[in-house]
Every structure is written in structure tokens, then in C-alpha cells.
Amino acid sequence: MSNSEELSLYFSNQLPALLIAHPSFKFMGLKLNQEDDRMALHSIYIEKAKDSDQLPFRALITVAEWSGESDKEEFFLEALTAERLIEKLQRFDEIGSFVFFKTPNSVTMDTINTYPQVLFCKLFPELGEFNPYAPAEPLQQLKARSVDLLASLEMRLKNL
């Protein structure tokens, strides 16, 4: 994708207007949820489908534990309007706490069907490539850099 410092960040309430004005734009939203000693990544992929007039706005939401110990959850939402899709997403999760950014065409809905660290390495090449066979310490360092990266994006968004 692109360097995290180059990303344009958006609040969830900006998305309907952007999706209507630029129907080819696709957006990704990320947030971390820490419960006890478990960390989960909530991801949202949003696009306007080119091949559907009935419910053209759609989103795929995934929730995956960083450790990969439990099964990943996936939810698919569709709506006739961008505003309606955002309303559905808001009822599903606190989307106001997500960091949203525009994604290039190379990122598809299938991109978020990976586990958190793999997704972060695909979205943010400055993290390097993910090697599942790396020793525990480098994997922990990669996780820490990923968490820090998302925290820095959250801080940038708050300062807009």
C-alpha cells in the first residue's frame, strides 16, 4: 500500500460524502480492542460496488485476535445509500473510534480476510514482510511497531 505518514485520514462521518463524490474510492478502518491480556483488531473495508444497483454500498467487518488463537469473525453489510451503510456500521460497532483511510485499488475486500499482523504488513510496507516462522522476539517487536503505528494514526486523526 503506502507509507502510513502519507495517508489521508478520515472520520466516519466524512465517508458518505466521499463515497458519493468519488464512487471509485475504497476505505479501510482499523481499531484495536484490548480485553485483559487479549488484543483484537477490528477492521472495516468499505466500497461502492460497480456491479450492483440494488445495494451498491457494502462493507466487510472482521474481528480477529492478534494471537490467532480463536476464530476470526466476519460480517458483511450492504445498503442502498452511503449514509445508510454508515448507520448500519454504527449500530454494529463504535465506528467513531476507527481510523479510516483511503486505500488503493490493489486493496480488495479479500485483503482484510487475513490475521492482524499479516494485514498490517500488507497495508503498511514500512513494517516489513511478515514471517510467521520468525522467532518470538522479532514477532513481538513487529506487533509492538504495528500497535504504535495505529496509535500514531489515531493521534494524527484526533489532531485534524
Secondary structure as UniProt FT lines:
FT   HELIX           4..6
FT   STRAND          9..10
FT   HELIX           12..14
FT   HELIX           15..21
FT   TURN            23..24
FT   STRAND          26..35
FT   TURN            36..37
FT   STRAND          38..48
FT   TURN            50..51
FT   STRAND          57..65
FT   TURN            66..67
FT   STRAND          73..79
FT   HELIX           82..92
FT   HELIX           95..97
FT   STRAND          99..103
FT   TURN            105..106
FT   HELIX           109..112
FT   HELIX           116..123
FT   HELIX           125..127
FT   TURN            132..133
FT   HELIX           136..158
//
